[in-house]
Amino acid sequence: MNVRRLAAVDMHGTRGTARRRRIILAEFLVGVVAMVALGIWLLASSSSLGSRAIGLWFTGAGLNYAPLSIHAIALTRPGALDAELTGVDVDRELRRYTVLQLWVFVPLALVVFAVRDALARRRAAR
C-alpha cells in the first residue's frame, strides 16, 4: 500500500480534472479535522466505555487522513500529480485503490503505511 499513490490516484480519478483535485484535497483536510475533533470530543465528554471506544476509533481513523492530506498538498504543485502518475495505468490503479481505500477505516493504518514508506525511502537514499 503506497499512501502517496493512493492520494494521487484518488485526486486524478478517471479524467484528472482540477475540480476533482480540489474536492479530494478538501475531503482529506475535512476528514482530518472533523473526525479527529469528533473523536476527541467523544473521548472528553463521554463516560461509557463504548462511547470512548468510538471516540478512539474516530480519532484513529481521522488521523489516517493526515498523510493523505500531506501528499495531496504536495501533489497540487504544477506537474506533481502528472509526474507521480507517469507510466501508471490509472484505470487499473483506480480499481485497485478503490478496494485499498478501506484501510482508512482501520485506525492509524495509513499513518503506519506512510511512516513505513518514508523510512524505506530514507534507507534507499543512503
DAHUDA-V131830 format. One record per pair of residues at least 12 apart in sequence whose ideal C-beta (glycine too) atoms are under 7 Angstrom apart, sorted by sequence separation. I is the first residue (numbers start at 1). J is the second residue. D is the distance in whole Angstrom. If there is no record, write none. Layout:
I|J|D / I|J|D
This chain:
42|54|6 / 43|55|4 / 11|24|5 / 42|55|3 / 43|56|7 / 10|24|5 / 39|55|5 / 42|58|6 / 43|59|7 / 39|56|7 / 39|58|3 / 40|59|6 / 38|58|5 / 39|59|3 / 35|58|5 / 36|59|6 / 39|62|6 / 35|61|6 / 36|62|4 / 35|62|3 / 36|63|6 / 32|62|6 / 35|65|7 / 31|62|6 / 32|65|4 / 31|65|4 / 32|66|5 / 28|65|5 / 32|69|6 / 28|68|5 / 29|69|5 / 64|104|5 / 28|69|4 / 68|110|7 / 61|104|6 / 67|110|5 / 28|72|5 / 61|105|6 / 64|108|7 / 67|111|6 / 63|108|6 / 64|109|6 / 66|111|7 / 61|107|5 / 64|110|4 / 25|72|5 / 60|107|2 / 64|111|6 / 67|114|4 / 24|72|6 / 25|73|7 / 60|108|5 / 63|111|6 / 57|107|6 / 25|76|6 / 21|76|7 / 21|81|7 / 7|68|5 / 11|72|6 / 6|68|7 / 3|67|5 / 7|71|4 / 11|75|6 / 3|68|7 / 7|72|5 / 4|71|5 / 8|75|6 / 3|71|6 / 7|75|6 / 12|81|6 / 11|81|6 / 8|81|6 / 12|85|6 / 8|84|4 / 8|85|6 / 12|90|6 / 4|84|7 / 14|94|7 / 9|90|7 / 9|93|5 / 9|94|6 / 10|97|7 / 9|97|5 / 6|97|5 / 6|100|6 / 6|101|7 / 1|100|6 / 1|103|6 / 3|110|5 / 3|113|5 / 3|114|4 / 1|113|5 / 3|117|6 / 2|117|6
